[in-house]
C-alpha cells in the first residue's frame, strides 16, 4: 500500500465505561489497549485499542456527548452505534478470536460463508457484540 491511498484511520465507539471496554477488547478480542493510564489520569478524553498499525477504535464515554460540537446534531449520535464494524483476519487469527470470545462467554453468530466485503467474498464470517451493544463482524478471506 502506498502512502497516498485512502485508509480507515479510526472508528469512534460510544461506550459506558471506557476502561471496561478497553479490557474487553484486550482480553476477549485480542486488541492492544492505548492511553488507558492517561485516560485514568485525566490526561486524555478517551482511550483506544489498536486494530492494526494504521487503524484504532476510540472508546468515547457517553458522557463525552456534550463536547460533540463539530457539526450540528453531532451530539445526537451518542448511544446510536453504527450498524457494525468488520474486522478482517487471517484464518488462524479468525479461529483464535472465535475461541477467545467463547472463553469469555461472548455469544457469537453462526458462521456464514461468501458474504461480500472490501476484498470480495469472504471465506467465513461471524458476528458478536461488545458489552456496549456495538456489533462486530469477524471474517477471513482465502488469500
PEQUI-V62167 format. One record per residue. N is the residue number from 0. RES is the residue in one small letter. PHI is phi as a letter, one per 40 degrees, with the letter a starting at -180 (999 if undefined). OMEGA is omega in degrees with one decimal (NA if undefined). BURIAL is + if it has 24 or more other ideal C-beta (glycine too) atoms within 12 Angstrom, else -. Layout:
# PEQUI-V62167
{{N	RES	PHI	OMEGA	BURIAL} {N	RES	PHI	OMEGA	BURIAL}}
This chain:
# PEQUI-V62167
{{0	x	999	179.5	-} {1	x	c	-176.9	-} {2	x	c	-176.5	-} {3	x	b	177.5	-} {4	x	c	177.0	-} {5	x	c	-179.3	-} {6	x	b	172.4	-} {7	x	c	-177.6	-} {8	x	c	-178.6	-} {9	x	a	171.7	-} {10	x	b	178.4	+} {11	x	c	177.6	+} {12	x	b	172.5	+} {13	x	c	179.8	+} {14	x	b	178.2	+} {15	x	c	-175.8	-} {16	x	b	-176.2	-} {17	x	d	-179.9	+} {18	x	c	177.2	+} {19	x	c	178.5	-} {20	x	c	178.7	+} {21	x	c	178.5	+} {22	x	c	177.2	-} {23	x	c	-178.0	+} {24	x	c	177.5	+} {25	x	c	-172.2	+} {26	x	c	-175.5	-} {27	x	c	-176.9	+} {28	x	b	177.4	+} {29	x	g	179.3	+} {30	x	c	-178.5	+} {31	x	c	176.8	-} {32	x	c	179.4	+} {33	x	b	170.5	+} {34	x	g	179.9	+} {35	x	c	179.6	+} {36	x	c	179.2	-} {37	x	c	176.4	-} {38	x	c	179.9	+} {39	x	c	178.5	-} {40	x	c	-179.9	-} {41	x	g	-178.1	-} {42	x	c	176.8	-} {43	x	b	-175.3	-} {44	x	c	-178.8	-} {45	x	a	173.8	+} {46	x	c	179.3	+} {47	x	a	169.3	+} {48	x	b	-176.8	+} {49	x	c	175.4	+} {50	x	c	175.8	+} {51	x	a	-175.2	-} {52	x	c	-177.0	-} {53	x	b	-170.4	-} {54	x	b	176.3	-} {55	x	b	168.8	+} {56	x	b	174.8	+} {57	x	c	-176.2	+} {58	x	b	-173.9	+} {59	x	c	177.1	+} {60	x	c	179.9	+} {61	x	d	177.3	+} {62	x	c	179.2	-} {63	x	c	-173.0	+} {64	x	d	-178.9	-} {65	x	c	-177.2	-} {66	x	c	-177.4	-} {67	x	c	-175.6	-} {68	x	b	-175.9	-} {69	x	c	176.9	-} {70	x	a	174.7	-} {71	x	d	179.1	-} {72	x	g	-177.4	-} {73	x	c	-179.7	-} {74	x	c	-179.7	-} {75	x	c	-179.6	-} {76	x	c	-178.4	-} {77	x	d	179.0	-} {78	x	g	179.1	-} {79	x	b	-178.4	-} {80	x	c	174.6	+} {81	x	c	179.2	-} {82	x	d	171.8	-} {83	x	a	175.6	+} {84	x	b	-177.7	+} {85	x	b	174.9	+} {86	x	b	177.5	+} {87	x	c	-173.1	+} {88	x	b	168.1	+} {89	x	c	-175.3	-} {90	x	d	-178.1	-} {91	x	c	177.6	-} {92	x	c	175.4	-} {93	x	d	179.4	+} {94	x	c	-180.0	-} {95	x	c	178.4	-} {96	x	c	-179.4	+} {97	x	d	178.5	+} {98	x	c	-179.6	-} {99	x	c	177.7	+} {100	x	c	177.8	+} {101	x	c	178.2	-} {102	x	c	-179.5	-} {103	x	c	177.1	-} {104	x	g	-179.9	-} {105	x	c	178.4	+} {106	x	c	177.7	-} {107	x	b	177.6	+} {108	x	c	170.5	-} {109	x	c	177.8	-} {110	x	c	174.0	-} {111	x	b	178.2	-} {112	x	b	171.6	-} {113	x	g	177.5	-} {114	x	c	-175.8	+} {115	x	c	178.5	-} {116	x	a	-174.3	-} {117	x	c	-177.6	-} {118	x	b	-179.0	-} {119	x	h	-179.2	-} {120	x	c	-178.8	-} {121	x	c	176.4	+} {122	x	c	179.3	+} {123	x	a	174.0	+} {124	x	a	173.6	+} {125	x	a	-176.8	+} {126	x	b	173.3	+} {127	x	a	177.9	+} {128	x	b	170.1	-} {129	x	c	-177.6	+} {130	x	c	178.7	+} {131	x	c	177.0	+} {132	x	g	176.1	-} {133	x	c	-176.6	+} {134	x	c	177.0	-} {135	x	b	169.2	+} {136	x	b	171.8	+} {137	x	b	-178.8	+} {138	x	a	169.6	+} {139	x	a	178.1	+} {140	x	b	168.5	+} {141	x	c	-179.7	-} {142	x	b	NA	-}}
